[in-house]
């Protein structure tokens, strides 16, 4: 098997169940690696020959562990508390120069025991912290997967986080100096009314381009929403404030603001400095793209284009749904297509994330979903890169922090209007057009000649079929597209490497290792897939009006609880390319919980969310016409009812005129009996006509006498029984 960075190994020769080791580094020549025990509180990196580890793996003394016990679904940056982010950033600032060089490559010196001590001492002296603290940061960084988010603290396991404090009579928190001096509680309890005043003050005085500091916003909030009235002094209305012990303190104001999650640095800066100034002076700087690719996974290039073909809906092939957006990710070293996505979303963050998620997908299973059978060697990429090169579009701005912090991937962006700086991925679009798209029905041909048939009328492929074509194209590209101008170094020439993407990739795995990254599938989905809210109801988990079910919900009786206590909301991650599965993002859970489409929705399996939502929109557009037709039909029904009921009412009133209530209500049973006899006489079935009866009599043999009919006798008996009742 391939030894990769972050690979987890179980030492089966030891009895301790926690004897797990993580691969931290592989040298550039594929000879040695660095590993560390992930559960040891005093573990340090150790070197080991790769050949020795491979021998232990083949003997069975070591085995690979797929589930990372230290993985944490921390969520997106904007959902993390400010204290967590500050603690993480402080730790990262302390050790980043120990573990990374200026180009973002791992530093080897920190893994060497003879050099580690002086480096740690210098770092501790520079940042004013102890050496033990530096070792703690390093150990946590290595043991938790070598990402920036590995340094997040575990404060959520302490105290009563997430539990709302009950409003008491006395002020919560430690007593202030006045309370200590008086020996009694003093201060204001922050109830719902005060929180509303805080919210109005923040919105009016703090979250605006006036750049008012929080202390001044607090003072203005007191003057506007906590005053007892106004006093006219020299023609000016002066707000009169109550005594200090009857006012909320600035610390309470600040605590409320941070607790409610409104102290988000990004959004605060945008609201206070405008988005243009934020992008100019306050946004994160994510690096550059000057480094050359050393091996497979060093740099992936990503870009999007609107494919030159019109598609149809899989639900209604007669409907044209427009042109899809094709995202492609290419490995710079080998020119292998690492992943792609086809969607109806415009070039956006969502489309880029779907393509990046596809790079980590097992391509054998992915192709099988579209009926294409391959081996793992035909498309072996299922990894994250060390760096991504984009074009100042989706991968620029604070959204990219999710990739940087959550997955440990660097982001670089090209200058404006410099597409040639990522020519490899740009060339993949030209290849797609030349090899496949421009020869398909519904393809865009520019310029369209006057009088020529509209190419949109020829559209016949749906999203799934177009994806199948792209898979076939990229499989062909990876194996058979000759890179005639690929410049090989001396080592490649000596090894007689063929200039094909798959051959270059396989050679790089053997000779230029250490760039590819491995991450848990749930962590990848957590950071890349879009999120939304679903509802737990008595009918199942409802997401976008579709019904889902999962094992956890059934075992924990969610649906019974929902019927007894009412529905509630839960966070889910979903893949827009298919609606068969969604994933629950449960708090304090290491894994994403999959939910499958219910059997009641089996007709929708295998379709895209884009098509389903498009169909829902069409149904919504038809609703006014349906409502008008229904209202017209109901009006006709009401008219027919009135046409029958009103004359009947008039007749009944005329017939009952002059009768008392008792006279009207008497003899109901006799009236019912007479009416029933009348109905029987009117609606008696006649089996055969009179002519048929005569013919049957003529055909009867002489001497035949039919049996007597006792219908009249039965009727007389029925009348007698009714009288008895």
C-alpha positions as CSV (number, residue, x, y, z in Angstrom):
1,X,0.0,0.0,0.0
2,X,1.0,3.7,-0.3
3,X,2.4,5.3,2.8
4,X,0.8,8.8,3.2
5,X,1.0,11.7,5.6
6,X,-1.5,11.5,8.4
7,X,-1.9,7.7,8.0
8,X,-2.8,6.0,11.3
9,X,-1.1,2.7,12.3
10,X,-2.1,0.2,15.0
11,X,0.7,-1.7,16.7
12,X,-0.8,-5.1,17.2
13,X,2.3,-6.4,18.9
14,X,1.4,-4.3,22.0
15,X,-1.5,-5.1,24.3
16,X,-2.4,-1.4,24.8
17,X,-5.5,-0.6,22.8
18,X,-4.3,3.0,22.5
19,X,-1.0,2.2,20.8
20,X,-1.8,4.2,17.7
21,X,0.8,6.1,15.6
22,X,0.4,8.8,13.0
23,X,2.7,9.4,10.0
24,X,3.8,13.0,10.1
25,X,6.4,13.3,7.3
26,X,8.0,11.4,4.5
27,X,11.3,12.4,3.1
28,X,11.5,13.5,-0.6
29,X,13.2,10.3,-1.6
30,X,10.7,7.9,-0.1
31,X,13.3,6.3,2.3
32,X,12.3,7.4,5.8
33,X,9.3,8.7,7.6
34,X,8.4,10.4,10.9
35,X,5.7,9.1,13.2
36,X,4.3,9.8,16.6
37,X,2.1,8.1,19.2
38,X,-1.2,10.0,19.2
39,X,-2.4,9.1,22.8
40,X,0.9,9.4,24.7
41,X,1.0,12.7,26.7
42,X,4.8,12.9,26.3
43,X,5.2,11.5,22.8
44,X,7.8,13.0,20.4
45,X,8.4,12.3,16.7
46,X,10.6,9.3,15.8
47,X,12.2,8.3,12.5
48,X,11.7,5.0,10.9
49,X,12.7,3.5,7.5
50,X,9.8,3.1,5.2
51,X,11.0,-0.3,4.1
52,X,10.9,-1.4,7.8
53,X,7.3,-0.2,8.2
54,X,6.3,-1.9,4.9
55,X,7.8,-5.2,6.2
56,X,5.9,-4.8,9.5
57,X,2.7,-4.2,7.6
58,X,3.2,-7.2,5.4
59,X,3.9,-9.4,8.5
60,X,0.8,-8.2,10.2
61,X,2.6,-6.5,13.2
62,X,1.1,-3.2,12.1
63,X,-2.2,-2.4,10.4
64,X,-3.8,0.7,9.0
65,X,-6.7,2.3,10.9
66,X,-9.3,4.1,8.8
67,X,-11.3,5.9,11.6
68,X,-9.4,8.6,13.3
69,X,-10.3,8.7,17.0
70,X,-9.0,12.2,17.4
71,X,-11.0,13.7,14.5
72,X,-13.4,16.4,15.5
73,X,-16.3,18.0,13.5
74,X,-15.5,21.5,14.7
75,X,-17.8,23.2,12.2
76,X,-17.1,26.3,10.1
77,X,-15.1,29.1,11.4
78,X,-18.0,31.4,11.8
79,X,-19.7,28.9,14.2
80,X,-16.6,28.7,16.5
81,X,-16.6,30.9,19.6
82,X,-14.2,33.8,19.5
83,X,-12.3,32.4,22.5
84,X,-11.6,29.1,20.6
85,X,-10.4,31.0,17.6
86,X,-8.1,33.2,19.6
87,X,-6.7,30.3,21.5
88,X,-6.0,28.4,18.2
89,X,-4.5,31.5,16.5
90,X,-2.3,32.2,19.5
91,X,-1.0,28.7,19.5
92,X,-0.5,28.7,15.7
93,X,1.5,31.9,15.8
94,X,3.8,30.4,18.4
95,X,4.7,27.2,16.5
96,X,4.0,27.9,12.8
97,X,7.6,28.9,12.1
98,X,8.7,25.7,13.8
99,X,6.6,23.4,11.6
100,X,6.3,25.3,8.3
101,X,8.7,27.3,6.2
102,X,7.9,30.4,4.3
103,X,6.7,28.4,1.3
104,X,4.3,26.3,3.4
105,X,6.4,23.1,3.3
106,X,7.0,21.1,6.5
107,X,10.3,21.9,8.3
108,X,12.4,18.8,8.9
109,X,14.6,20.2,11.7
110,X,11.8,20.1,14.3
111,X,11.6,16.3,13.8
112,X,15.3,15.9,14.7
113,X,15.9,15.4,18.4
114,X,19.3,17.1,18.5
115,X,17.9,20.3,16.9
116,X,14.4,20.3,18.5
117,X,15.5,21.5,22.0
118,X,17.3,24.7,20.8
119,X,14.4,25.5,18.4
120,X,11.8,25.1,21.2
121,X,13.9,27.2,23.6
122,X,14.2,30.0,21.1
123,X,10.5,29.9,20.3
124,X,9.6,30.1,24.0
125,X,11.9,33.0,24.6
126,X,10.5,34.9,21.5
127,X,6.8,34.5,22.4
128,X,7.2,34.8,26.2
129,X,5.9,31.4,27.0
130,X,7.3,28.3,28.6
131,X,9.0,25.4,26.8
132,X,6.4,23.1,28.1
133,X,3.7,25.2,26.5
134,X,5.5,25.0,23.1
135,X,5.9,21.2,23.4
136,X,2.1,21.0,24.3
137,X,1.2,23.0,21.1
138,X,3.6,20.9,18.9
139,X,2.4,17.6,20.4
140,X,-1.3,18.5,19.8
141,X,-0.6,19.8,16.3
142,X,1.1,16.5,15.4
143,X,-1.2,14.1,17.2
144,X,-4.5,15.7,15.9
145,X,-3.6,15.7,12.2
146,X,-1.2,18.6,11.4
147,X,-3.9,21.2,10.6
148,X,-4.4,24.6,12.2
149,X,-7.7,23.5,13.7
150,X,-5.8,20.7,15.5
151,X,-4.9,23.5,18.0
152,X,-8.4,24.3,18.9
153,X,-9.0,23.9,22.6
154,X,-11.4,21.3,24.2
155,X,-13.2,23.9,26.2
156,X,-16.5,22.5,25.1
157,X,-15.9,19.5,27.4
158,X,-15.7,21.8,30.4
159,X,-18.5,23.4,32.5
160,X,-22.1,23.7,31.4
161,X,-21.6,25.0,27.9
162,X,-24.8,25.2,25.8
163,X,-27.0,25.5,28.9
164,X,-28.9,28.7,29.2
165,X,-28.5,30.4,32.6
166,X,-31.8,30.8,34.4
167,X,-32.8,34.4,35.1
168,X,-32.5,34.9,38.9
169,X,-33.4,37.6,41.3
170,X,-29.7,38.6,41.8
171,X,-27.2,39.4,39.2
172,X,-25.3,36.4,37.9
173,X,-21.5,36.3,37.9
174,X,-18.9,37.5,40.4
175,X,-19.8,40.5,42.6
176,X,-18.4,43.9,41.8
177,X,-16.4,46.1,44.1
178,X,-19.6,47.9,45.3
179,X,-21.3,44.7,46.2
180,X,-18.2,43.5,48.1
181,X,-18.0,46.7,50.0
182,X,-21.7,46.7,51.0
183,X,-21.8,43.0,51.6
184,X,-24.9,42.6,49.6
185,X,-25.8,41.8,46.0
186,X,-26.1,44.7,43.6
187,X,-26.4,45.0,39.9
188,X,-29.0,44.5,37.1
189,X,-30.2,41.1,35.9
190,X,-30.0,40.8,32.1
191,X,-33.5,39.7,31.2
192,X,-35.3,39.6,27.9
193,X,-36.3,43.2,28.0
194,X,-32.7,44.4,28.5
195,X,-31.5,42.1,25.8
196,X,-33.9,43.7,23.3
197,X,-32.5,47.1,24.3
198,X,-28.9,45.9,23.8
199,X,-29.8,44.6,20.4
200,X,-31.3,47.9,19.3
201,X,-28.3,49.8,20.6
202,X,-25.8,47.5,18.8
203,X,-27.6,47.7,15.5
204,X,-28.0,51.5,15.7
205,X,-24.7,52.6,17.1
206,X,-22.1,49.8,16.5
207,X,-22.8,47.9,13.4
208,X,-22.5,50.7,10.9
209,X,-19.8,52.5,9.0
210,X,-19.5,55.3,11.7
211,X,-16.8,53.0,13.4
212,X,-18.0,53.9,16.8
213,X,-16.1,51.8,19.5
214,X,-18.0,49.3,21.6
215,X,-17.6,51.5,24.7
216,X,-19.1,54.5,23.0
217,X,-21.9,52.3,21.6
218,X,-22.6,51.1,25.1
219,X,-22.9,54.7,26.4
220,X,-25.2,55.7,23.5
221,X,-27.3,52.7,24.2
222,X,-27.7,53.7,27.9
223,X,-28.6,57.3,26.8
224,X,-31.2,56.2,24.3
225,X,-32.8,53.1,25.8
226,X,-32.2,53.2,29.6
227,X,-32.9,56.8,30.4
228,X,-35.7,57.8,32.9
229,X,-36.6,60.8,30.9
230,X,-35.2,64.2,29.7
231,X,-34.4,67.4,31.4
232,X,-34.3,70.7,29.6
233,X,-31.1,72.5,30.3
234,X,-30.3,75.8,28.4
235,X,-32.7,74.7,25.6
236,X,-31.2,71.2,25.2
237,X,-32.9,68.0,26.2
238,X,-30.5,66.0,28.5
239,X,-31.2,62.3,29.1
240,X,-31.4,61.5,32.8
241,X,-29.9,58.1,33.6
242,X,-30.7,56.1,36.8
243,X,-28.1,55.3,39.4
244,X,-25.2,53.1,38.3
245,X,-26.3,50.1,40.3
246,X,-29.6,50.1,38.3
247,X,-27.8,50.1,35.0
248,X,-26.2,47.2,33.2
249,X,-22.4,47.4,33.2
250,X,-20.2,47.5,30.1
251,X,-18.9,44.0,30.9
252,X,-22.5,42.7,30.8
253,X,-23.1,44.5,27.5
254,X,-19.8,43.1,26.1
255,X,-20.6,39.6,27.4
256,X,-24.1,39.6,25.9
257,X,-22.7,40.7,22.5
258,X,-20.0,38.0,22.4
259,X,-22.4,35.3,23.8
260,X,-24.9,35.9,21.0
261,X,-22.3,35.3,18.4
262,X,-22.4,38.9,17.1
263,X,-18.7,39.5,17.7
264,X,-17.7,38.0,14.4
265,X,-14.6,39.8,13.2
266,X,-15.4,39.4,9.5
267,X,-19.0,40.6,9.6
268,X,-18.2,43.3,12.1
269,X,-15.4,44.7,9.9
270,X,-17.8,44.6,6.8
271,X,-20.5,46.4,8.7
272,X,-18.1,49.0,10.1
273,X,-15.7,49.5,7.2
274,X,-17.9,48.5,4.1
275,X,-17.2,45.4,2.1
276,X,-14.9,47.2,-0.4
277,X,-12.6,48.5,2.3
278,X,-12.7,45.1,4.1
279,X,-11.5,43.3,1.0
280,X,-8.8,46.0,0.5
281,X,-7.4,46.2,4.0
282,X,-8.8,43.6,6.4
283,X,-9.4,40.3,4.7
284,X,-7.0,37.3,5.1
285,X,-4.1,37.0,2.7
286,X,-3.9,33.4,1.6
287,X,-0.5,33.1,-0.1
288,X,0.8,33.1,-3.7
289,X,1.3,30.6,-6.5
290,X,5.0,31.0,-7.2
291,X,6.0,27.6,-6.0
292,X,6.5,24.8,-8.5
293,X,5.0,21.4,-8.1
294,X,7.5,19.0,-6.6
295,X,5.4,15.9,-6.8
296,X,1.8,14.6,-7.0
297,X,-0.5,16.6,-4.8
298,X,1.9,19.6,-4.5
299,X,-0.5,21.9,-6.3
300,X,-4.0,21.3,-7.7
301,X,-5.4,23.9,-10.2
302,X,-9.1,24.6,-10.1
303,X,-11.3,26.5,-12.5
304,X,-14.9,26.5,-13.9
305,X,-16.6,27.1,-17.2
306,X,-20.1,27.1,-18.5
307,X,-20.1,24.0,-20.7
308,X,-20.9,24.6,-24.4
309,X,-24.0,22.3,-24.4
310,X,-27.6,22.5,-23.6
311,X,-29.1,19.7,-21.4
312,X,-32.6,18.5,-20.7
313,X,-34.3,17.4,-17.4
314,X,-34.2,13.8,-16.5
315,X,-37.7,14.1,-15.0
316,X,-39.1,15.6,-18.2
317,X,-36.8,15.1,-21.2
318,X,-39.0,17.5,-23.2
319,X,-37.8,20.4,-21.0
320,X,-34.5,22.1,-21.8
321,X,-32.7,23.2,-18.5
322,X,-29.9,25.2,-20.0
323,X,-26.1,24.9,-19.9
324,X,-24.3,23.2,-17.0
325,X,-21.3,24.5,-15.1
326,X,-18.2,22.3,-15.3
327,X,-15.6,22.5,-12.5
328,X,-12.3,20.7,-13.1
329,X,-9.4,20.1,-10.7
330,X,-6.0,19.1,-12.3
331,X,-2.8,18.0,-10.6
332,X,0.0,20.3,-11.8
333,X,2.8,17.7,-11.5
334,X,1.2,14.9,-13.6
335,X,-1.7,16.8,-15.4
336,X,-4.0,14.1,-14.0
337,X,-7.7,15.2,-13.7
338,X,-8.1,14.8,-9.9
339,X,-11.8,15.6,-9.7
340,X,-14.7,17.4,-11.3
341,X,-18.3,18.5,-10.7
342,X,-21.2,19.2,-13.1
343,X,-24.0,21.2,-11.7
344,X,-26.5,23.9,-12.5
345,X,-25.0,26.4,-10.0
346,X,-23.1,29.3,-11.5
347,X,-19.4,29.5,-10.9
348,X,-19.5,29.7,-7.1
349,X,-18.0,28.5,-3.9
350,X,-20.5,25.6,-3.8
351,X,-19.4,24.3,-7.2
352,X,-15.8,24.5,-6.3
353,X,-16.3,22.6,-3.0
354,X,-18.2,19.8,-4.8
355,X,-15.3,19.4,-7.2
356,X,-12.8,19.4,-4.3
357,X,-14.9,16.8,-2.5
358,X,-14.8,14.7,-5.6
359,X,-11.0,14.6,-5.6
360,X,-11.2,12.8,-2.2
361,X,-13.8,10.3,-3.5
362,X,-12.9,6.7,-4.3
363,X,-13.1,6.9,-8.1
364,X,-14.0,3.2,-8.5
365,X,-17.1,3.6,-6.4
366,X,-17.9,6.9,-8.0
367,X,-17.7,5.6,-11.5
368,X,-19.8,2.6,-10.5
369,X,-22.7,5.0,-9.7
370,X,-22.8,5.8,-13.4
371,X,-22.5,2.3,-14.6
372,X,-18.8,2.5,-15.5
373,X,-16.5,-0.3,-14.2
374,X,-12.9,0.6,-13.6
375,X,-10.1,-0.6,-11.3
376,X,-8.5,1.5,-8.6
377,X,-5.4,1.8,-10.7
378,X,-7.3,3.4,-13.6
379,X,-8.0,6.6,-11.6
380,X,-6.0,6.4,-8.3
381,X,-6.6,10.0,-7.0
382,X,-8.6,10.2,-3.8
383,X,-6.5,12.6,-1.8
384,X,-6.2,16.3,-0.8
385,X,-3.4,18.4,-2.2
386,X,-0.9,20.6,-0.2
387,X,-2.0,23.7,-2.1
388,X,-4.8,24.9,-4.5
389,X,-4.2,27.4,-7.3
390,X,-7.4,29.4,-8.3
391,X,-8.2,32.6,-10.1
392,X,-9.3,35.2,-7.5
393,X,-12.9,33.9,-7.8
394,X,-14.4,31.3,-5.5
395,X,-11.1,30.6,-3.7
396,X,-10.6,34.2,-2.5
397,X,-12.0,35.7,0.6
398,X,-13.0,34.4,4.0
399,X,-14.9,31.4,2.6
400,X,-11.5,29.9,1.8
401,X,-10.6,29.9,5.5
402,X,-12.7,26.8,5.8
403,X,-10.3,24.9,3.5
404,X,-7.2,26.4,5.0
405,X,-8.1,25.9,8.7
406,X,-10.3,22.8,8.5
407,X,-8.3,20.7,6.0
408,X,-4.8,22.2,6.1
409,X,-4.7,23.2,2.4
410,X,-3.0,26.3,1.2
411,X,-4.7,28.7,-1.2
412,X,-3.0,30.7,-3.9
413,X,-4.7,33.0,-6.4
414,X,-3.5,34.3,-9.8
415,X,-3.5,38.0,-10.8
416,X,-6.6,39.3,-12.7
417,X,-6.8,38.5,-16.3
418,X,-3.9,36.1,-16.2
419,X,-5.5,32.8,-17.2
420,X,-2.2,31.5,-18.6
421,X,-0.9,31.2,-15.0
422,X,-3.1,28.1,-14.7
423,X,-3.0,27.0,-18.2
424,X,-3.1,23.3,-17.3
425,X,-6.7,23.3,-16.0
426,X,-7.7,25.8,-18.8
427,X,-6.4,23.3,-21.3
428,X,-8.7,20.6,-19.9
429,X,-11.8,22.6,-21.0
430,X,-10.4,22.9,-24.5
431,X,-9.9,19.1,-24.4
432,X,-13.5,18.5,-23.3
433,X,-14.8,20.7,-26.1
434,X,-12.6,19.2,-28.8
435,X,-13.0,15.6,-27.8
436,X,-16.7,15.3,-26.7
437,X,-18.9,18.4,-26.2
438,X,-18.8,20.0,-29.6
439,X,-19.8,16.8,-31.3
440,X,-22.9,16.2,-29.1
441,X,-26.5,17.1,-29.9
442,X,-27.3,20.4,-28.3
443,X,-23.7,21.7,-28.4
444,X,-23.2,25.4,-28.8
445,X,-21.6,26.4,-32.1
446,X,-20.6,30.0,-32.3
447,X,-21.2,32.0,-34.4
448,X,-24.5,30.5,-35.4
449,X,-25.2,31.1,-39.1
450,X,-28.4,32.9,-40.0
451,X,-31.2,30.5,-41.0
452,X,-29.4,27.5,-39.5
453,X,-31.3,25.3,-37.1
454,X,-31.2,26.4,-33.5
455,X,-28.8,24.0,-31.8
456,X,-30.8,24.2,-28.5
457,X,-33.6,22.2,-30.2
458,X,-31.2,19.2,-30.5
459,X,-30.6,19.0,-26.7
460,X,-31.2,15.4,-25.4
461,X,-28.6,14.7,-22.7
462,X,-29.5,15.1,-19.0
463,X,-27.1,15.9,-16.1
464,X,-26.4,12.2,-15.3
465,X,-25.6,11.3,-18.9
466,X,-23.3,14.4,-19.3
467,X,-21.4,13.4,-16.2
468,X,-20.9,9.9,-17.6
469,X,-19.5,11.4,-20.8
470,X,-17.1,13.6,-18.7
471,X,-16.0,10.5,-16.7
472,X,-15.2,8.7,-19.9
473,X,-13.3,11.7,-21.2
474,X,-11.2,12.1,-18.1
475,X,-10.4,8.4,-18.0
476,X,-9.2,8.7,-21.6
477,X,-7.2,11.9,-20.8
478,X,-5.4,10.4,-17.8
479,X,-4.3,7.3,-19.6
480,X,-3.9,8.2,-23.2
481,X,-3.4,11.9,-23.6
482,X,0.2,12.4,-24.5
483,X,1.9,15.4,-23.0
484,X,4.3,16.2,-25.8
485,X,5.7,19.3,-24.3
486,X,6.1,18.0,-20.8
487,X,9.7,18.8,-19.6
488,X,11.1,15.9,-17.6
489,X,14.0,16.1,-15.3
490,X,17.1,13.8,-15.4
491,X,15.6,11.2,-13.0
492,X,12.4,10.8,-15.1
493,X,14.5,10.5,-18.3
494,X,16.7,7.9,-16.7
495,X,13.6,5.9,-15.6
496,X,12.1,6.1,-19.1
497,X,8.8,7.6,-17.8
498,X,6.2,7.9,-20.5
499,X,4.6,11.4,-20.9
500,X,1.1,10.3,-20.0
501,X,-0.7,11.7,-16.9
502,X,-1.2,8.3,-15.2
503,X,2.4,7.2,-15.8
504,X,3.7,10.5,-14.4
505,X,1.4,10.2,-11.3
506,X,2.5,6.6,-10.6
507,X,6.2,7.6,-10.9
508,X,5.7,10.5,-8.7
509,X,4.1,8.4,-6.0
510,X,7.3,6.3,-5.9
511,X,9.8,9.1,-6.1
512,X,8.2,12.4,-5.0
513,X,6.2,11.4,-2.0
514,X,5.0,13.5,0.9
515,X,2.7,16.0,-0.8
516,X,-0.6,14.1,-0.7
517,X,-2.9,14.4,2.3
518,X,-5.4,12.0,3.8
519,X,-8.4,13.2,5.8
520,X,-11.5,11.6,7.3
521,X,-14.4,11.6,4.9
522,X,-16.7,13.2,7.4
523,X,-14.3,16.0,8.1
524,X,-14.1,16.6,4.3
525,X,-17.9,16.7,4.0
526,X,-18.2,18.9,7.1
527,X,-16.0,21.5,5.5
528,X,-17.0,21.2,1.8
529,X,-20.6,20.2,1.5
530,X,-23.3,22.8,1.8
531,X,-25.4,22.8,5.0
532,X,-29.0,23.5,5.7
533,X,-31.8,22.8,8.2
534,X,-34.1,19.8,8.3
535,X,-37.1,19.0,10.5
536,X,-37.7,15.9,12.7
537,X,-41.4,15.1,12.5
538,X,-43.6,12.1,13.2
539,X,-43.4,11.2,9.5
540,X,-39.6,11.1,9.4
541,X,-36.8,13.7,8.8
542,X,-38.1,16.2,6.3
543,X,-35.7,18.1,4.2
544,X,-36.9,20.3,1.3
545,X,-40.3,18.5,1.5
546,X,-38.7,15.1,1.1
547,X,-38.8,12.3,3.6
548,X,-35.6,10.7,5.0
549,X,-34.9,8.1,7.7
550,X,-31.8,7.0,9.6
551,X,-30.9,4.3,12.1
552,X,-30.2,6.7,14.9
553,X,-33.5,8.4,14.6
554,X,-35.4,5.1,14.8
555,X,-33.4,3.7,17.7
556,X,-33.7,6.9,19.7
557,X,-37.4,7.2,18.9
558,X,-37.2,10.7,17.4
559,X,-40.4,10.3,15.4
560,X,-42.5,9.2,18.5
561,X,-41.0,12.2,20.4
562,X,-41.8,14.5,17.6
563,X,-45.5,13.4,17.5
564,X,-45.7,13.8,21.3
565,X,-43.8,17.1,21.8
566,X,-43.7,18.7,18.4
567,X,-41.1,18.9,15.6
568,X,-37.6,20.4,15.9
569,X,-34.8,21.5,13.6
570,X,-31.5,19.8,13.0
571,X,-28.4,20.7,10.9
572,X,-27.7,18.6,7.8
573,X,-25.0,18.5,5.1
574,X,-26.1,17.5,1.6
575,X,-24.7,16.9,-1.8
576,X,-26.7,18.9,-4.5
577,X,-25.7,16.3,-7.1
578,X,-27.9,13.6,-5.6
579,X,-30.8,13.5,-3.1
580,X,-30.5,9.9,-2.0
581,X,-28.5,10.7,1.1
582,X,-28.2,13.6,3.5
583,X,-25.9,13.8,6.6
584,X,-26.9,14.8,10.1
585,X,-24.4,17.2,11.8
586,X,-25.0,16.2,15.4
587,X,-23.3,18.1,18.2
588,X,-20.3,16.4,20.0
589,X,-20.4,13.6,17.4
590,X,-17.2,12.4,15.7
591,X,-19.1,11.1,12.6
592,X,-21.7,12.4,10.2
593,X,-24.9,10.4,10.5
594,X,-26.2,9.3,7.0
595,X,-29.9,9.5,6.3
596,X,-31.4,7.7,3.3
597,X,-34.3,8.7,1.2
598,X,-37.5,7.0,2.4
599,X,-39.0,4.2,0.4
600,X,-42.1,6.5,-0.1
601,X,-39.8,8.8,-2.2
602,X,-38.3,5.9,-4.3
603,X,-39.4,7.6,-7.6
604,X,-36.9,10.4,-7.0
605,X,-33.8,8.3,-6.4
606,X,-30.9,9.0,-8.7
607,X,-31.9,12.5,-9.5
608,X,-30.2,15.8,-8.8
609,X,-31.5,18.4,-6.3
610,X,-31.3,20.9,-9.2
611,X,-33.8,19.0,-11.2
612,X,-36.1,18.4,-8.2
613,X,-36.1,22.0,-7.2
614,X,-36.7,23.0,-10.8
615,X,-39.7,20.7,-10.9
616,X,-41.0,22.1,-7.6
617,X,-40.8,25.6,-9.1
618,X,-42.8,24.6,-12.1
619,X,-45.4,23.1,-9.9
620,X,-45.6,26.3,-7.9
621,X,-46.0,28.3,-11.1
622,X,-48.9,26.0,-12.1
623,X,-50.6,26.5,-8.7
624,X,-52.4,29.8,-9.5
625,X,-54.0,28.3,-12.6
626,X,-55.0,25.2,-10.6
627,X,-56.4,27.4,-7.9
628,X,-58.5,29.4,-10.3
629,X,-59.9,26.2,-12.0
630,X,-60.7,24.8,-8.5
631,X,-62.4,28.0,-7.4
632,X,-64.4,28.1,-10.7
633,X,-65.5,24.4,-10.2
634,X,-66.4,25.1,-6.6
635,X,-68.5,28.1,-7.7
636,X,-70.3,25.9,-10.2
637,X,-70.9,23.3,-7.6
638,X,-72.4,25.9,-5.2
639,X,-74.6,27.1,-8.0
640,X,-76.0,23.6,-8.7
641,X,-76.6,23.0,-5.0
642,X,-78.5,26.3,-4.7
643,X,-80.5,25.4,-7.9
644,X,-81.7,22.2,-6.2
645,X,-81.9,23.3,-2.6
646,X,-83.7,26.6,-2.9
647,X,-86.8,25.3,-4.8
648,X,-87.0,22.4,-2.4
649,X,-87.0,24.7,0.5
650,X,-89.8,26.8,-1.0
651,X,-91.9,23.7,-1.7
652,X,-91.4,22.4,1.8
653,X,-92.4,25.8,3.3
654,X,-95.5,25.9,1.2
655,X,-96.6,22.4,2.0
656,X,-96.0,22.8,5.8
657,X,-97.8,26.1,6.0
658,X,-100.4,26.2,8.8
659,X,-99.0,23.0,10.4
660,X,-97.6,22.9,13.9
661,X,-94.2,21.4,14.8
662,X,-95.8,18.3,16.2
663,X,-97.9,17.7,13.1
664,X,-94.8,18.1,10.9
665,X,-92.8,15.6,13.0
666,X,-95.4,12.9,13.6
667,X,-95.8,9.7,11.5
668,X,-92.1,9.8,10.4
669,X,-91.9,6.0,10.5
670,X,-95.1,5.5,8.4
671,X,-93.9,8.2,5.9
672,X,-90.6,6.4,5.6
673,X,-92.4,3.0,5.0
674,X,-94.6,4.5,2.3
675,X,-91.7,6.2,0.6
676,X,-89.7,3.0,0.7
677,X,-92.5,1.1,-1.0
678,X,-92.8,3.7,-3.6
679,X,-89.0,3.5,-4.3
680,X,-89.2,-0.2,-4.6
681,X,-92.0,0.0,-7.2
682,X,-90.2,2.6,-9.2
683,X,-86.8,0.9,-9.1
684,X,-87.7,-2.8,-9.3
685,X,-85.2,-4.6,-11.6
686,X,-86.8,-6.4,-14.6
687,X,-84.8,-9.4,-15.7
688,X,-85.5,-9.5,-19.4
689,X,-88.1,-7.6,-21.5
690,X,-91.7,-8.6,-22.2
691,X,-90.8,-9.8,-25.7
692,X,-88.1,-12.0,-24.3
693,X,-90.6,-13.4,-21.8
694,X,-93.1,-14.2,-24.6
695,X,-90.3,-15.9,-26.6
696,X,-89.2,-17.9,-23.6
697,X,-92.8,-19.1,-23.1
698,X,-93.1,-20.2,-26.7
699,X,-89.8,-22.2,-26.4
700,X,-91.0,-24.0,-23.3
701,X,-92.1,-27.6,-23.8
702,X,-95.8,-28.4,-23.5
703,X,-96.9,-29.2,-20.0
704,X,-94.3,-27.0,-18.4
705,X,-95.6,-24.8,-15.5
706,X,-93.1,-22.2,-14.1
707,X,-92.8,-22.1,-10.2
708,X,-94.9,-19.4,-8.4
709,X,-93.2,-16.1,-7.6
710,X,-93.4,-15.2,-3.9
711,X,-92.3,-11.6,-4.2
712,X,-95.7,-10.2,-3.2
713,X,-95.8,-12.5,-0.2
714,X,-92.4,-11.3,0.9
715,X,-93.5,-7.7,0.6
716,X,-96.5,-8.3,2.8
717,X,-94.4,-10.0,5.5
718,X,-92.0,-7.0,5.4
719,X,-94.9,-4.6,6.0
720,X,-96.0,-6.7,9.0
721,X,-92.5,-6.6,10.5
722,X,-92.3,-2.8,10.1
723,X,-95.6,-2.4,11.9
724,X,-94.3,-4.5,14.8
725,X,-91.3,-2.3,15.1
